[in-house]
Every structure is written in structure tokens, then in C-alpha cells.
Amino acid sequence: MHTVLMISSGIFHPSLPGRLALWRALRATPGITLHHASSIEVLARVDPPRADALVLFIHGKTISTPALDALDRFVREGGGILAVHSSTASFKETPRYTEILGGRFTGHPPVGPLKIRPAGLADEIFGDIPAFTVTDEAYHHDLSADLRVHFVARLAHAAVELPIVWTRHHELGRICYAGWGHCSASLHHPSTVRILQAGLAWVCRRGEDGPR
């Protein structure tokens, strides 16, 4: 059984219905015990976190140095992070935070139908999930060069596809980012639930890879 701490707060962004939908989806992940904290500053008080992985569904402006140090240490030593939607739009002026996640928000087109498709063949993390459509907000990012993109999203009638699900390693730790979540309904879609649960299960697999 893996212990996971979900750090999330907000009424509008992230929305309360979205946060509840994410909680329900992740709580149903086999082998997961889910706990909640309302601020990333909890990491400064409990270092190291008593968890195998953290879920970040936040939209914050500042993070203290002790909390950032604890987050960085947690991941480098083998902890996992599942980051959702606005987590990459948080702490944008803190390069060490965005380097951990692998992407920094730079803007977004309007909310609309997103056609989400696999970026490649079925893989060992997410399996074979066919293309699907949700209404949500896809972010533009400055991305790390070491990402593995698993799914891309395209707005209707747009030519550009945006990476919306990626994974990376941060020394011994694992990071998975899933970009939907502005609209709570997208967090109920069976394919997004499947991807979120698979991503969480992957980041919880502490210590299965060697140093990177």
C-alpha cells in the first residue's frame, strides 16, 4: 500500500468541484491511501514528507525556501509527484520548482474542446488509451529537454498540438504531469481518470530505477 499526500486548495482555480473530482479519481487507485493538505508549506513542517508520492493541484504565487528544499530533497531521494493542471502555473518565478516538474506555464488558448491523443504507441505506464475529447484548457509551456511526452492535445481547428501528459525523472524521483483540470467535468472522463491513476501508480514506484 502506497501513502500519497494530495496538496490542493482553492474555490475557483483550482475549483472546488475539480479538486473533489480529482480526489475521488485518485482515491480509487488500487494500492493507494490518500491524505490531504491545503498548502505546500506543510513540507516545511514535515520534512521529509511521510508519503511515497505527492499530488499537486495548486495555483500558488510563492513558495518558501524551506518548503522548496523539502520538495526537492523528497523527489531527489525517490519520492514521486503527480502534478495536475495549474501546478505548472504556480511559483513561476522560482526556477528550481519548475525544473522539478519539467515545465513552466507561459500562456494558454481559450477553453474549448481538446482532442487528446497518444503521442506514440502504447507504453508501459499508460497502456493503450485511444484518442478522446474533453472540454478544458491546454497550457503552453517552456519544457525541459528530458521529458517523455505521452499525450498531446489540440484545440478544434488549431494546427498546433500541445504536450499535455509527460513524465520525467528527477534523480531518484519520478514526475508525471497531466494538464487538464480547469473544467471539473474533464476530471470525470473515463480516459482522464485512467491516465491519472496510471500516472500516480507510476510515480509511487519508489526505488525501482537506479540513479539518473
N, C-alpha and C positions, 0 to 999 in steps of 0.2 A: 504494500500500500504506500503510495506517494503522498506526501503532505505538500499542499500548494497554498500560497498566500496570494489572494487577489487584492490588489491595491486599486481602489477606484472610489471616486466621489463625483458629485455633480447632480444637478437637476435638469439642466438644458444641454450641456456639452461637456462630457458625455451625458446623455439624457438618462433620467431615472428608469424609464421603460427599457432602454437599451442595456443599462447595467444589470437590470433584473433578468433580461433575456440571456445575457452572456453568463450570468451566474447559474441559471438553470441549465444551460447547454453544457457548461464545464463540470457542474456538479454530477452530471450523468456520465462523465467519462469513467470507464471501468478502471478500478485501482486507484482512484483519486479521492483524497479527503481535502475539502476546500474550506479555507478560512478567509476572513475579510479584514482589511484595514482601510481606513479612509484617507490616509496620507502617506506619501513616500517617505516622510520624515520618521516614520516608525523604524526605518532601517538604521537611523542614527541611535535609536534607543535599544534596539535588539540586534546586535552585531556579533556573530553572523546570524542571519535570519534562520529560524528553526523550520526550514522548508527545503524541499527538493527543487522547487521552482516558484517563480513569481509570475503573476499575471498583472500586466499594467494596462489599465483602461483609464487614462488620466488626461488632463489638459492643464498643465501647470506652467507657471512662468519662471519660478526659481526653485532650485534645489540646494540645500546646504552642503557644504564641503563634507561634513561627517556622513551624511546620507549618501552622497555620491561615492565617497570612499568605500562605504559598506557595500553598495550595489556593485561597484567594480570588483571588489575583492570576492564577493559572493559568486559572481559569474566566472572570474578567472580560476577560482578553485573548484569549479564543476557545477555550480548552480545553473538553472535554466531560466529563461524569460520567454513568456508568450506576450508579445506587445500587440495591442489592438488599436486600430484607427488613430485617434488623436495623440497617442503616446509619442509618435514621431514629431508632432507639432508642439510638444512640451519641451521646456528648457532649451529652446533653440539657440540661445547664446552660450550654451555650455557644451563645447565640442566633445569633451570626454563622454558625456551622456549619449550624444548622437552617434559617436563612434562605436559604443557598445551595441546599439540597436542596428547599426549599419545603414541608416538613412535619416536625412534631415528634411523635414517638410519645407517646401518652397512655394506652395500655392495649390489651388485646386480649381477645376472647372465646376460649373453648376451641378447640383444634384440632378440625377436622371437615371434612366435605365442603363445598367452596366452589363455588358456581355463579358462574362468571365470564362476564360478557357485555360486549360493546362498549357504551360509553356513548353512542354516536351512530352515524352512518353510517360506512362505510369511509372511511379518510382516507389522506393521502399518506405517512404514516410507517409504519403497520401494515397498510394494505390492508384486505381483507375477511376477518376471522377470526371464525368463528361462535362462539357460546357453548360453553363446555366446563366440565368439573368436575374439580377436583383436591382432594385432602385436604391442608389446610395451615392456617396461622394468619394471619388478616387483622387488620391493625392499625387502631386508631382513631388519628387524627392531628389536631393543630391545623394547619390548612392555610393557605398563602399564598393571597391573593386572585387572583394572576395565573397560577394553574395551568390547564393544559388536561388534563382527565381523559379518558382513552381507554377504560379498562375499569373496571368496578365488580364487587364480589364480595358475595355474600350467602350466609350460612350457611343450611343447610336449616331451614325453619320459622321463619326470622327475617324480620322485616319491613324491616329497615334494610339498605340497600346501602352498602358502603364503597368509596371510591376505592382502587383497587389498582394502577393504572398511570397515571402522569401525566407530562407534560413541562412545562418552563418554560425561559425564557432568564434568564441572569444576566449582564447587559450583553452582551458578545460571545459568551459561552459558552452551551452547551446542557446541560440536565439532563434525564435520564429516570429515573424510579423505577419499579421492579417489586417488588410487595410479597410475593410468595411466596418460599419458600426455607427455612422452618423444617423442613419434611419434604423430604428429598432426592429422593423419588420425584417430587415436583411439578416438579422441575427437568429431568426426563426427558420430560415430556409434550410431544408434538409442537407443541402450540399455545403453550405457555410458551417453548419453545426458539425458535420463530418470532418471538415478541414480543421476547424478549431480544436476538436477533440483529438485528432491525429497529431496536430502540432503540439498540443500540450503533452500528450503521451511521449512524443519525441524529446522535448526539452527536459522531461523528467528523468531521462535515462542517464543519470549521473555516472561518470567514470567509465563508460563503455568505450570511449575513444582515448587514444594516447594524446600527449601534448601536441599543440599546433602552434 
